[in-house]
Amino acid sequence: MANYKNVLVCVYGEEFSSEDTFDQACAFALKEDAKLYITTIVDPKPFASMSRFDKKIEERVKQQALEQLQAYKQKAEEKGIHEVETILDVGTPKVRIARHIVPNYQIDLIIAGETVGRIAERAITGSISKGIAKRAACDVIIVDNNGELITKT
C-alpha cells in the first residue's frame, strides 16, 4: 500500500454514505498519519430553477454545507487526527474534485461514498464517485452503503 500524506474525503449529505465514508477516511488518515481534507461540492444545477424564486437558496445551501464540514472537522479532531482542513467548493462535484482539488491540495488518496441518489440522474450522468475515480490522478476508494470498501484504483 502506498504511503498517503493527503487524504480527501467527500461528504455530500443524505444521498451518500457520508458517515461510513468519513469513518473509513479517518481510519486511513490515522493509520498513515496523513492530513485529512474534508470536502463538499455544492452543485448549483439543482437550484437553477428555484433560484428564480429564491435568490438566496444557493447561499443557504452553502451555509448548511459549511456547518456540516465544521461538524465533520470536529469529529475528525476528536478521533485524534491532528491536521484537518475543510474545503467547500461550487461546481460539478466529479470535475471540481478531480481537476481542481486533487492538484491544488496534492491529494494522493480520495475516499468517496457510493451514490445512492436518483436513478434517472445516475443513468444519464453516472455516479459522482465513479466519475471521480475515472478523472482523478490519484488513488480512489469507494465506500458502499454498508461501509465496505468496494473499489480501489
N, C-alpha and C positions, 0 to 999 in steps of 0.2 A: 504494500500500500504506500502511496505517495505521502510525503510529509507536507501537510497542509498548514499554511500560515494565515490565510484569509478565507474564512468560511462565510458564505452568504446563505441566509435562509429567507425564503419568500413566504410571507404570510398575507393572506388576502381576505380573511374573514370567513363567513359561514359556508361559502361554496367550496372550500378546500379543507383538507385535513390539517389545519394550521397547528393545532396543539401537538399532535403526534409528530408533525414535521419539525416543529420548534424543538421538541424534546430530543429528536434524533440529531438535530443540528447542535444543540447544546452538548450532547454526549460526544460528538465529533470534536467540537471546539475544546472541550476539557481534555479529551484524550490526546489531542495534537498540540495543546497549549497554544491555540490559534486565536486570532482576533475574530470575533463574531460580528458580522454585519446583518442587520435585520431590515428587510425592505418590504414596502408595499408600493405597488404602482397603481395609481388611480387612472383608470381608462375613461376618458371623457366621453367616449362614444355613447354609452348607455344614457347619459344625461343630456345629450344634444337636444332631443325633442322637448324634454322637460324644462330646459333652461330658458325656453321662450316664455314660460310662465313663471319661472322661479329663477331669477338671475343669480341667486346665492347658493344654489344646490351644490355646485362643484366645490365651493369653499367649505360648505358644511361637511361634505364627504371627506375632503382633505383634513379638516379638523378632527373628525372621528378617526381617520387613519393615523394621524399624529398621536392621538390619545392611545390608540391600540399599540402603536410602536413603542411608546413610552412604557406601557404596561409590560410588554414583552422584554424590553431592556431591563426593567427592574427584576423580572423573573430570572433572566439570564445572570444578572449580578448576584442574585440570591443563591443561584446554583453554583457560584464560585468562578464564573468567567470574569476575568479581570479587564479585558478590553472588549467593549461592546459599543457599536455605533449603529444608529438608525439612519435609514435612507428613505425619504418619501420622494417619489417621482411621479410625473404625469406622462401618459402616453400608452402605447400598445405594450403590455407587460413583456411578452416574449422578445420583442425587439429592444425595448429600453434596457432590460436586464442583460441580454447578450451583447448588445453593441455599445451600451453606454456604461452601465455599472461595472461589468466584468473588467473592461480595460482600465477604467478610471480609478478603480479601487484595488486593482491587481488581485482579483478573486481567483483562487485556484480550486475551489470546490463550491458548487451550488447544491443546496438541498431544497427541493420543492415538493409540494403536495400534489398528488394526483387530482386532477379536476373532476368534480362530480356535478358540475353545473348543467346548464341547458343542453340537451341532446342535440337539438337542431343547430345551435350555435357551434358546438363542437364538430358536428358533421361538416359544417362549412369552413370553419377557420382552424380546426384542430385544437387539441388541448394546449393550454398555456405551457404546462410543464414539458410536454414533448416538443413544443416549439422552442423552448429554452434549450433543451438538450440538443436539438438539431443545430442551433445557431451558436451556442456558446463555445468559446475557445478554452474550456477548462472541463474538469470532471463534473458530472451532474449525477446526483442521486435523486430518484423519485420515490416518495413515500406514499404507500397506498392508504386507503381509508381505515385500515386496521393497524396502522403504524408500522407496517412491514416495509423493508427496503425492496423495491421491485425492479429498479433499473440503476445500473451504474455504467457510465460511459468513460 
